[in-house]
Amino acid sequence: MTVKSKLKLIRPKSLASVVQAEIECRIVDGDIAPGDRINENSMAAEMGVSRGPIREACSALVKARLLEFIVNRGCFVRIVSTEEAKDLYVLRASLMRLAGQLLAARITDQEMKLLREMVEEMAIAAAVKDFQGYYGINRRFHDSIVQFVDNKRLREICNGLDKELHLYRTQSISRSLTESDREHREIIEALASRDSEKAGEALASHIQNSMARFFSVTTSGRVATISAAVTGAKI
């Protein structure tokens, strides 16, 4: 079913939220890159809606800091600076430390099983250099940890930070998959031990190390550009 046919089934009052989700997905998937302008006319025609829901969706995404509005020019996907990205990484590391501390005290055997399976799936994807597959599983792994904490506000904040960081990471990707795999397994073992401090430290260190690896690559000019579908991976 196409986006246009799906939208025909949605009530008008929820149309803008559906359009917003679609634009957001395109940004996160790399179909719309940082600096790109949102073409209201073509997007409205493609989705089979008026420009009203497009504008409303864009307004919400400006508030979410995924888009920026430039007078007389329109809405553009934000370009996150290096300094902003560093600040976001620091915040994310602190929040993931908290997520680890909270989750270690309450994680279930089933949740542990799911996280272990994701780590093994990532290892398989990395072995065959399936960066697109690795990206999707890796994103799900980090999101699942926050989701399992069952704290709505924490999930909302982490989700927002991740989306903003994605705008910076879409420019390139570090391929330090061996280090990432080791850190993911350390996170798993820390959570399995039910040691809150150990789990929190493992998650915070992983984000901090990811930041260090990423900036060491991007600042040295040794940037490996990957397809739009996989850029922005949390590795």
N, C-alpha and C positions, 0 to 999 in steps of 0.2 A: 504494500500500500504506500502510495506517495505521500509526501508531506501535505500536499494540497488536499488529497482525499481524506486524510486524517483530520485536517482542520475543519472540514465540512461537518464532521460529527461532533465538534465541540460547541458548546453554548457560547454565545457572544461574550458574556461576562468573564469567561475564562480564556478567551482567545489570546489576549495579550500575554498571559502567563505561559501558554503553550508556545507562542512565538518566541518569547524570551528564552525558554528552555532550548529551543531549536538553535537560536543564534549562539547561545552559550556553548552548546555542544560543538558547533562549527568552529568556535574560537579555540576550545580545549583540544579538539581533534586536529587543529592546525589548518583547517580549510580556509579560515580567515586569519591572516597573520597580523602580528603587531604592526601598527602603522596603516593598515588597510582601512579604507572608508566603507561604512555601511551604506550601500546603495538602496535607499528606501523603495524606489520605484521598481527596480528589478526584483528585489526580495518580495515585495508585495505581490507582484505578478506571478512569481514562482510559487508562492504559497497560496495564491488565490484569495488574498484578503485585501482590505483597504490599507492605506498608509497609516491609519489611526493606530491599530494594534502594533505595527512596526515601531512607530514613534514612542508608544507607551512602553514597549519592551526595551527600547534603547535607553529611555529615561531611567528605567529600573537598573539597567546594566551600568549606566554612568554612576549611579549611587553605589553599585556593587564594586566599582572601581575597575571594571573590565573594559569599559569604554570611556572616552573623554569627548566632550562636546566643544567644538570650536565654532565660534560665532561666524555666520555666513558661509560656513564650509560643511558643517554636519558633524556626525559622530564617527569617531575613529577608534580602532582597537588600541588600547593604551600601550605605550612603550615604557617598560619599567627600567629605570636606571640601575646601574651597578650598586649604588649606595642604597637604593630602595630595596633591592634584592637581598643585600646583606642584612638589612634590618628585618626583613621578612623571615629570612633563614633563622636568625637569632630568636625571634618570637616563636617560630614553628618548633625549634629545638626545645624551648621551654615548655610549650604546650604538649609536645610528645612525651617529654619527661613525666609530666603530670598524668597523661593518658596511661603510660606504662605503670606508674605507681598505683593508679586506681584499678587498672585491669588485672594486675597480678593478684590482687586480693579477692577477685571475684570471677576470674576466667573459668569457664567450664571445660570439661574434657572434649566436648564436641567442638567448641571454639578453637581449642588447641589443635585438634585434628585438622580443621579447616586451614588454619594458618600454616601448619606443617606441609599440607598438600600444596599450598600456594608457593612455598619456598622451593619445593621439589620441582614444581612446574616451571618456576623461573630458572632453575638450574638447567633443565632440559632445553628451554628456549635459548639460554645463553650459550650452551654447548653447540647449538646449530646456528648461532648468530641470527636468531629470529628476534630482532630488536623490537619489531612491532608487537609480537606476542609477549615479550618480556615486559614491555611498557604497560600493556593492559593488566597483566597479572600483578606487577609491582604496584601499580596504582590501587588495585583492589586490596592488596595486602595491607598497605598503610591505612586505607580508608576503613578496612574491617577492624583494625585495632582500635580506632577511635569509635567506631560504631558499637563494638562490643562493650565499651565502657558504659554505654547507655546514659549519656549525658547530652541532652539536646543542644545546650548552649555551646558546649565544648565542640561538638560535631559541626555546628554552624560556623564557629570561628575558624576551626582548622580547615574546613572546606573553603572558606573565603580566602585564607592565606595561601592555600595550595593553588587556587585559581590565579591569584595575582602573581605568584612565583612562576606559574606556567607561562605567563606573558614574557618573562625574561628568559626562561629556559628554552622557549621555542626557537631561539637563535642557534642553539647547538646542544650537544649531549656528550657527556664524558662516558667513555666505555670501560670504566673500572669495574667490570662485572664480578671479577674474582673477589675483590675487597667487599663489594656489596653483598655477595653471597655469604661470605664469612660473617659479616655483621648481622645479616638477617637470621642466621642460625644462632648467633649469640643472643639475639632478641628472643627467639623462640625458647631457648634454654632458660633464659632469665625469667620469662613468663611461666614456664613449666615449674620452676622452683618455687613459685608463689612468693618470691622475694621482691617486695615493692621497690626498695631502693635500687636493687640490682637491675630490675626491669626498666625503671625510669632512666637510669644511667645508660643502659644499652641503647635505648631509643634516642636519647638526647645526643649521645656520641655518634650514632649513625647519621643523624641529620647534620651535625657539625662536620663530620668527615665528608659527607656528601657535598657540603658547601665548599670545603677546602679543595676537594678534588675538582669540583666544577670550576672554581675560580682559577685554580692553577692551570687548567687547560685553556680557558677563555682569555686569560690575561697574557699567556705566553704565545698566543696566536696559533697553537696547535689544536684548532677546533675541528671536530669531525661533524660535518653536517649530515644529518640523517633525513629521511623522508618526513614530510609534514605529519604523517600519521603517528610517528613515534617520538617526535621531538617533545621535550618537556618532561621526560620520564624522571621519576624520583629514584635515582640510583645512588 
